[in-house]
Amino acid sequence: MTDVLEHRYAHGIGPHKTSIVPDPNNPPECSEIVDAAHHHGLFVHPYTFRTDVQFLPEIYHGNAALEFMRFYELGVDGVFADFPSHAAFARQVYERIARRDDE
């Protein structure tokens, strides 16, 4: 049976969010880390997202959903967040916007 199963060390990676978006004021159009991980069949879940205003880069003007959505646009599969419900809400908003843009 083991010859049928694929043996993998990991199913995903969890890089620090600054390795994907080093400068929030100058965000990349794509992410080499995300693209390479997906090429190898790995999920990408960066860490740690904090929605407290004092921890958000000023570019987001206190709106943590904007930070989450920037990463979702780059293709991350999920995030590690201090407030997971905030990340889930931002994902829902992002998906609604993406569906609207596809119409």
N, C-alpha and C positions, 0 to 999 in steps of 0.2 A: 504494500500500500504506500510506503514512503516514496517509492519511485514515481508515483502518480502526483504526489503533492509537491508544490513549489516550495522550496526552502528559501526563506528570506530572513535576513537579520532584522529588518525594520519595515514598517508599512508607511512611515512618514518621518518628516523632520520637523523640528521645532526651533527655528532660528530666532534670534532676537530681532525685533521688528526693525531696528536700525540697520540691520544687514540687508533688508529689503528696500527700505526707504531711508537712506542715510541723512538726507536733508529734506524735511517736510516742506520747506519753502521752495524747493526745486525738485519735485518728485519725478522719478523716472517714468517713462512711457511703458516700460516693461521691466520685468525682473529676471535677471539671469538665474538667480537661485530658484525662483518658482518654476521657470521654464525647464531648467535642468532636472529638478526633482520630478516634475510631471513627466518628463521624457523617460525617466527611469521608473515610472509607475508609483511614485511616492506622493503621499499627501503632504501639504504644507500648512502648519499651524504655528504662526509666529507668536511670541510672547513679549512682554506682558502689557496688555492694554489697560490703562487706568482712565476712568472717565471723570475723575476729580479735576475740576478746572485748573488747579495749580499744576497738574502734571501734563496737561495737554499743550502741545506746541501752539504758539499764538496764532498761527495761520488758520487754525480751526475755530477761532473766536468763541471758545467755550462749548462748541458743539462736537461732542465725541463721535456722533454718528458720521460726521465727515471724515474723521480719521479711519474709522472702520471701513467705510465705503471706499476710500482710497486703496486700501489693501485688497478688498474684494475685487475691485477693478483690475488689480494686478494678478488676480487668479488664485489668491490663497483659498484654501478649502475650509478653513476655520481659524479661530484665534483663541489664545489663552487670555482671559480677561478677569479682572477683579470683580466685575459685575457682568456675569454671563448673559443676563437678561438684556442688558444694553447692547451687547454684541448681536444677540439674536434679533432684537428689534431692528438694528441697523441693517442686518442681512435681509430682513423682510422688506424694508424700504428700498434697499439696493435692487432686489429682485423685481419689485414692482416698477421701479424706474427703468430697469433693463428691458422688461417686457413691453413697457410703453414705448420705449425707443425702437424696439423691433417692429412695432406695428406700422 
